[in-house]
Amino acid sequence: MGKKVSGKPAAPRHTGKRRRRPGRWSRWIARLPLRRALFVYVLLFTLAALGLILGTGLLCEPVKDDLIAQSWVRVASDDGRVVLRTYKAFMNASALTLEGEELRYELVMNSDMDARYELLSMIEGFSLFVWPLLCMALAARAFYRRKLREPLGVLREAAQRIGENDLDFSVRYDAPDEMGRLCADFERMRAQVLEHERSMWRAMEERRRQTAALSHDLRTPLTVLKGEAELLEDGLSAMPPERAKQTVSTMRGHILRMERYVEGLGEIRRLEDVQVRRERVVLEVLGARLRETGAMLAAGQGKAFALEAEEPLGLVMADTQLVERVFDNLAANALRYASARVEAKLAVREGRLILTVRDDGRGFSENALLHADEPFFSEEKTGAQGHLGLGLNVARVLCERCGGALTLCNVPEGGACVTADFGSCGG
C-alpha cells in the first residue's frame, strides 16, 4: 500500500527544476502546440539540410574543376590515331576539328588526381543522404529537448513520488502546450488524491476522538452499574424497599444514558451519507422559518429570541433542510447557555450563505473554543440525562458537507458566537 500517513499532510512543495528565463525564440516555441512545433523543427532542419547539400556542392565543384583543368586531354580519331595531347587548360577548341574524321577525346589524370576527383564525387553523392538524415536526427533531438524532456521528467518524478505515497509536492510546468495541460491535469489529480487522503486522515482522527470520548463517557455509567450489580448480588431481599427502588432507578438511568450514546454514534455515522440538495429559496422566507423555530425553542425556556435576515428579496441556492438542522442545533445550544436572550443573523457575504447565532451567556472557555465542535464534548457534569455534546459537532459536519465551515468565538460584550458558513449560494 505504500508509506503510511502518520500525521496531517503538510503544505505541498513544488517539484521540477527552476526554469531559466527563456529567450524570445524559446518563448515562441513554448507557445506552439506539439504538432506545429514539430513541423517548425522539421521545416527548419530540412532547409538546413538543403543548405548543407548546396554548400557541399559549392565546395567540391571548384576543386573538381581545378583537377580537370590540370588533367591531360587526349584526342584520337576513329582509327585510334592520337591527334592531339595537351593540358585541358591549354586546349584550343579549333584543334579538335579535322576534316572528314570523327574525333573523340578523353581526360587523362594521374592516380592521385583521379583519387581526389572520385573522393569529391563520392562526397557530393553521400551529402544527398547524410545531411538530411543528420538534420532530421537533430530536429528530433531539438524537439525532444525543447518540448518533451522537461515535462516528461516532471511527470516521471511525480509518478514516482505518488507511487511511494508521497503527495507533499506540486506538479509545476508552465507552458501553454499539450504537455503543460497534461502537467496541469496531473497536478489536479495529485491534489484530489491528497484531498482524499486528508479526508481519510480527518475521518480516522474523528473516529479516534469519538472512540476516546465514548470510552471516557461510558466509564462512569459502567462503574455505577457494576457497583449496583454487586449490591444486588448481596441480596435484593435484604435491602430496604426505598434503597432497592433507588438502585433499580439508578441502573435504568445509566442504561438509558448508554443507549443515548449508541444513538449518538449512529447519528454521527449517518452524517457521512448526507447529500447536499440545493434549491432556490428567498432569503426572507428562509429567515421567517428559522425565526419561527427559534421563537418556539426560546419560549420553552422562557428566553427571548430575535433573527435578522439581510437582503430580504434575494434569491439564494441552499439546502433548506440542512440549514434548518444546523440552526436547530446552534439555537438549542445557545439557549442552553444564554442568560436571557439569543440573537441570530442570516446573510449573504461574498456569495456565501452565512448564519450567525450569539447568546448573552458566559461565553466559551479556552478549552471549549478548541474542542466544543468535537463529538461528545461537554464541560458539564450532567449525569445520566444530560446532553451528549453532539450539537456543535453535527453543525460543523453539515457545514463542511456544504463546502463551508463552523467558527466559534466570544464577543467583547460578553457571550458566545457561532458562525455557520454554508458555502456558495449562487445560482
C-alpha positions in Angstrom: 0.0 0.0 0.0 3.0 2.3 0.4 4.1 4.6 3.2 1.5 5.1 5.9 0.3 8.5 6.9 1.2 9.2 10.5 0.1 12.8 10.7 -1.6 15.6 9.0 -0.1 16.2 5.5 1.9 19.4 5.2 1.6 22.0 2.5 2.7 20.9 -1.0 6.2 21.5 -2.2 7.0 22.1 -5.9 8.7 19.5 -8.0 10.6 20.2 -11.2 13.7 22.3 -11.8 13.6 26.0 -11.7 13.5 27.1 -15.3 15.8 29.8 -16.7 14.2 32.8 -18.2 13.6 31.8 -21.8 14.6 33.9 -24.8 12.3 35.1 -27.5 12.7 32.0 -29.7 12.1 29.7 -26.7 9.0 31.6 -25.6 7.6 31.5 -29.2 8.3 27.7 -29.5 6.9 27.1 -26.0 3.6 28.7 -27.0 3.2 26.4 -30.1 1.3 23.1 -29.9 3.3 20.0 -30.2 2.3 19.3 -33.8 3.1 22.8 -35.0 6.4 22.9 -33.1 7.4 19.5 -34.7 6.5 21.0 -38.2 8.6 24.1 -37.5 11.6 22.0 -36.4 11.3 19.6 -39.4 11.0 22.6 -41.8 14.0 24.5 -40.3 16.2 21.4 -40.3 15.1 20.4 -43.8 16.1 23.9 -45.0 19.4 23.4 -43.2 19.9 20.1 -44.9 19.3 21.7 -48.3 21.8 24.4 -47.4 24.4 21.9 -46.4 23.9 20.0 -49.6 24.3 23.1 -51.7 27.3 24.2 -49.6 28.9 20.8 -50.1 28.4 21.2 -53.9 29.8 24.7 -53.9 32.9 23.5 -52.0 33.5 20.4 -54.1 32.8 21.7 -57.6 35.6 24.3 -57.8 38.1 21.7 -56.7 36.8 19.2 -59.2 37.1 21.9 -61.9 40.6 22.6 -60.9 41.5 18.9 -61.1 40.0 18.8 -64.6 41.9 21.9 -65.6 45.2 20.2 -64.5 44.5 17.0 -66.4 45.6 15.9 -69.9 43.3 15.8 -72.8 44.0 13.1 -75.4 42.2 13.5 -78.7 42.0 10.5 -81.1 40.5 9.7 -84.5 38.4 6.7 -85.5 41.3 4.6 -86.2 42.9 5.2 -82.8 45.5 7.6 -84.0 46.2 10.3 -81.4 45.7 13.6 -83.0 46.4 15.9 -80.0 47.6 15.6 -76.4 47.8 18.7 -74.2 46.7 20.1 -70.8 43.0 20.8 -70.7 43.7 24.3 -69.5 45.7 25.0 -72.8 43.4 23.1 -75.1 42.2 25.0 -78.1 38.8 24.0 -79.5 39.9 24.5 -83.0 42.4 21.7 -82.6 39.6 19.3 -82.3 38.3 19.8 -85.9 39.8 17.6 -88.5 38.0 17.5 -91.9 36.3 14.2 -92.7 37.0 12.5 -89.4 35.1 11.9 -86.2 37.2 12.7 -83.2 36.9 11.6 -79.6 38.7 12.8 -76.6 39.2 11.8 -73.0 40.7 13.2 -69.9 43.8 11.6 -68.6 44.7 12.1 -64.9 47.4 10.7 -62.8 46.4 8.3 -60.0 46.5 10.9 -57.2 44.3 13.4 -59.1 41.9 10.6 -60.1 41.5 9.5 -56.5 40.8 13.1 -55.3 38.3 13.5 -58.1 36.5 10.3 -57.2 36.5 11.2 -53.5 34.9 14.6 -54.2 32.3 13.0 -56.3 31.6 10.5 -53.6 31.2 13.3 -51.0 28.7 15.1 -53.2 26.7 11.8 -53.6 26.7 11.0 -49.9 25.8 14.5 -49.0 22.4 13.9 -50.6 21.6 11.3 -47.9 23.8 12.1 -45.0 22.8 15.7 -44.4 19.0 15.0 -44.5 19.4 12.1 -42.1 21.6 14.1 -39.8 19.3 17.1 -39.8 16.2 15.0 -39.1 18.0 13.4 -36.1 19.0 16.9 -34.9 15.4 18.1 -35.4 14.1 15.2 -33.3 16.7 15.9 -30.6 15.9 19.6 -30.5 12.2 18.9 -30.4 12.6 16.5 -27.5 14.8 18.8 -25.6 12.6 21.8 -26.1 9.2 20.4 -25.8 9.3 16.9 -24.1 12.3 16.4 -21.9 11.4 18.7 -19.0 7.7 17.9 -18.8 8.3 14.2 -19.1 10.9 14.5 -16.3 8.4 16.4 -14.1 5.7 13.7 -14.7 8.1 10.9 -14.1 9.2 12.3 -10.8 5.6 13.0 -9.8 4.5 9.5 -10.7 7.4 8.0 -8.7 6.5 10.1 -5.6 2.8 9.3 -5.9 3.8 5.6 -6.2 5.7 6.0 -2.9 2.6 7.6 -1.4 4.3 10.9 -1.1 1.9 13.7 -2.0 3.7 16.5 -0.3 4.6 18.3 -3.6 3.0 20.0 -6.6 3.5 19.3 -10.3 4.5 22.6 -12.0 5.3 23.1 -15.6 4.3 26.4 -17.1 3.7 26.0 -20.8 0.6 26.7 -22.9 1.0 23.5 -25.0 -0.3 20.0 -24.6 2.4 19.0 -22.1 1.6 22.0 -20.0 -2.0 21.0 -19.9 -1.1 17.4 -19.2 1.0 18.5 -16.2 -1.9 20.7 -15.0 -4.2 17.7 -15.2 -1.7 15.6 -13.3 -1.5 18.3 -10.6 -5.3 18.4 -10.3 -5.2 14.6 -10.0 -2.5 14.8 -7.3 -4.4 17.5 -5.4 -7.6 15.3 -5.5 -5.7 12.3 -4.2 -4.1 14.5 -1.5 -7.5 15.9 -0.5 -8.9 12.4 -0.4 -6.0 11.3 1.8 -6.6 14.3 4.1 -10.3 13.4 4.3 -9.4 9.9 5.2 -7.0 11.2 7.8 -9.6 13.5 9.2 -12.1 10.7 9.3 -9.6 8.5 11.2 -8.9 11.3 13.6 -12.6 11.9 14.1 -13.2 8.2 14.7 -10.3 8.1 17.1 -11.7 11.1 19.1 -15.2 9.5 19.0 -13.9 6.3 20.4 -11.9 8.0 23.1 -14.8 10.2 24.1 -17.2 7.3 24.1 -14.8 5.2 26.2 -14.4 8.0 28.7 -18.2 8.8 28.9 -19.2 5.1 29.2 -16.7 4.5 32.0 -18.9 6.3 34.6 -22.2 4.5 33.9 -20.5 1.2 33.7 -18.8 1.7 37.0 -22.1 2.7 38.6 -23.9 -0.3 37.1 -21.1 -2.6 38.3 -21.4 -1.3 41.8 -25.2 -1.6 41.8 -25.0 -5.1 40.4 -22.7 -6.1 43.3 -25.3 -4.8 45.7 -27.9 -6.9 44.0 -25.7 -9.9 44.3 -25.5 -9.3 48.1 -29.3 -9.8 48.2 -32.1 -7.6 46.9 -34.4 -9.0 49.6 -32.2 -7.8 52.4 -32.4 -4.2 51.1 -34.9 -1.7 52.4 -37.6 -1.1 49.8 -36.6 2.5 49.2 -32.9 1.5 48.7 -33.9 -1.3 46.2 -36.1 1.1 44.3 -33.3 3.7 44.1 -30.8 1.1 42.9 -33.1 -0.1 40.1 -33.8 3.6 39.1 -30.1 4.4 39.0 -29.4 1.4 36.8 -32.2 2.2 34.5 -30.9 5.8 34.1 -27.4 4.8 33.3 -28.7 2.1 30.8 -30.7 4.9 29.1 -27.6 7.0 29.0 -25.6 4.3 27.3 -28.4 3.9 24.8 -28.3 7.6 24.0 -24.5 7.3 23.4 -25.1 4.5 21.0 -27.8 6.5 19.2 -25.4 9.5 19.1 -22.8 7.3 17.4 -25.4 6.2 14.9 -26.3 9.8 14.1 -22.6 10.6 13.5 -22.3 7.7 11.1 -25.4 8.8 9.2 -23.9 12.3 8.7 -21.3 10.7 6.3 -24.2 9.7 3.9 -25.9 13.1 3.9 -26.3 14.5 0.4 -26.5 18.3 -0.3 -29.5 19.2 -2.4 -29.6 22.9 -3.1 -32.7 24.7 -4.3 -33.7 28.3 -5.0 -35.2 29.9 -1.9 -36.0 33.5 -0.9 -33.8 34.6 1.9 -36.7 36.3 3.7 -38.7 33.1 3.5 -35.9 31.0 4.9 -35.3 33.6 7.6 -39.0 33.6 8.6 -38.9 29.8 9.0 -35.8 30.0 11.2 -37.3 32.9 13.2 -40.5 30.8 14.0 -38.4 27.8 15.1 -36.1 29.9 17.3 -39.1 31.7 18.9 -40.7 28.3 19.8 -37.4 27.0 21.3 -36.9 30.2 23.3 -40.5 30.3 24.6 -40.0 26.8 26.0 -37.1 28.1 28.1 -38.5 31.5 29.0 -35.9 33.4 27.0 -36.0 35.9 24.2 -35.0 35.3 20.6 -34.6 37.5 17.5 -33.4 36.9 14.0 -32.4 39.4 11.3 -32.3 38.4 7.6 -30.4 40.7 5.3 -31.3 41.3 1.7 -34.9 40.1 2.2 -35.7 39.9 -1.5 -32.6 38.0 -2.5 -32.8 34.5 -4.1 -30.2 32.0 -2.8 -29.3 28.4 -3.6 -29.3 26.4 -0.3 -30.3 23.1 1.1 -33.0 24.3 3.4 -33.2 21.1 5.4 -29.5 21.2 6.3 -29.7 24.9 7.1 -32.6 24.3 9.4 -30.9 21.4 11.0 -27.8 23.4 11.7 -29.9 26.3 13.1 -31.8 23.9 15.4 -28.5 22.7 16.9 -27.0 26.2 17.2 -30.1 27.8 18.6 -30.7 25.0 21.2 -27.0 25.2 22.3 -27.2 29.0 22.6 -30.4 28.9 24.5 -29.0 26.4 26.9 -26.2 28.8 28.0 -27.9 32.2 27.4 -28.8 34.4 30.3 -31.9 35.9 28.8 -31.6 36.4 25.0 -30.3 34.8 21.8 -29.8 36.8 18.5 -29.3 35.3 15.1 -28.5 36.8 11.7 -28.9 35.3 8.2 -26.9 37.0 5.4 -25.1 36.6 2.1 -21.5 37.6 2.2 -19.2 37.4 -0.9 -21.7 34.9 -2.5 -21.8 32.6 0.6 -24.7 31.9 2.9 -23.8 32.8 6.5 -25.7 32.1 9.7 -24.6 33.7 13.0 -26.0 32.8 16.4 -24.9 34.6 19.6 -26.1 34.5 23.2 -25.6 36.7 26.2 -24.2 34.0 28.4 -20.7 33.5 29.9 -19.2 32.5 26.5 -16.8 29.7 25.6 -14.0 28.7 27.8 -10.5 28.4 26.3 -10.9 24.6 26.2 -14.3 24.8 24.6 -13.1 27.2 21.9 -10.7 24.4 20.8 -12.9 21.3 21.3 -16.6 22.3 21.5 -17.3 21.1 18.0 -15.9 17.7 18.7 -18.3 14.8 19.3 -19.3 14.1 22.9 -17.6 17.2 24.2 -19.2 18.7 27.3 -17.8 20.6 30.3 -21.0 19.9 32.3 -21.4 17.0 34.7 -24.9 16.4 33.6 -25.5 12.8 34.8 -27.5 10.2 33.1 -30.0 12.5 31.5 -27.6 15.3 30.3 -27.0 16.2 26.7 -24.3 14.3 24.7 -22.4 17.3 23.3 -23.2 16.5 19.7 -25.0 19.7 18.6 -22.0 21.7 17.5 -20.3 18.6 16.0 -23.3 17.9 13.9 -23.5 21.5 12.8 -19.8 21.5 11.8 -20.0 18.3 9.8 -23.1 19.6 7.9 -21.4 22.9 7.1 -18.4 21.1 5.8 -20.7 18.9 3.6 -22.0 22.1 2.1 -18.5 23.4 1.4 -18.3 25.7 4.4 -17.1 25.7 8.0 -18.2 26.4 11.6 -16.4 29.1 13.6 -16.6 29.6 17.4 -15.7 32.8 19.2 -16.5 35.0 22.1 -17.8 38.6 21.6 -16.3 41.5 23.5 -19.7 42.5 25.0 -20.0 39.0 26.6 -21.4 35.8 25.4 -20.6 33.2 22.7 -20.9 33.5 19.0 -21.1 30.7 16.4 -20.9 31.3 12.7 -22.0 28.7 10.2 -20.8 29.1 6.6 -22.9 27.0 4.1 -20.7 27.6 1.1 -21.6 29.2 -2.2 -25.2 30.1 -2.6 -25.1 31.5 -6.1 -27.4 30.1 -8.8 
